[in-house]
Amino acid sequence: MVKEKVLVVGLGEVGRTLFELLKESGKFTVYGTDMDKERMRTVGQTELPKEVDVMHVCIPCFSRGQFVKTVAEYVKKFKPRLVINNSTVMVGTTMDIYKRCGCLIAHSPIAASTKTWNT
């Protein structure tokens, strides 16, 4: 049986934990990416696939527009069938990503935030 390819974008506190849980399950082929190359090395990540089945987004959202743009760039690069946004974002952000990318997307926030966003 072929395992689904799962990509975790952002290997900080949330993403690293999710990466480890998915990998430990043994049910998926798990990849992780982060702007910080040291974080990628700590999870043993050296190569990324050209396409994935599921992409988990675990990056901070300080600006709604920039967040949508960043997620859209990852969607274009990895062509996931499903995007799961694990980031805490403003209402409407998930719909903005859907409108821009056209792929299936779900929002699964980790925790509420007291930060103020710039739209």
Summary of the structure (lengths in Angstrom):
residues: 119
radius of gyration: 13.7
end to end distance: 43.9
largest distance: 45.1
contacts: 348
relative contact order: 0.18
helix: 36%
strand: 22%
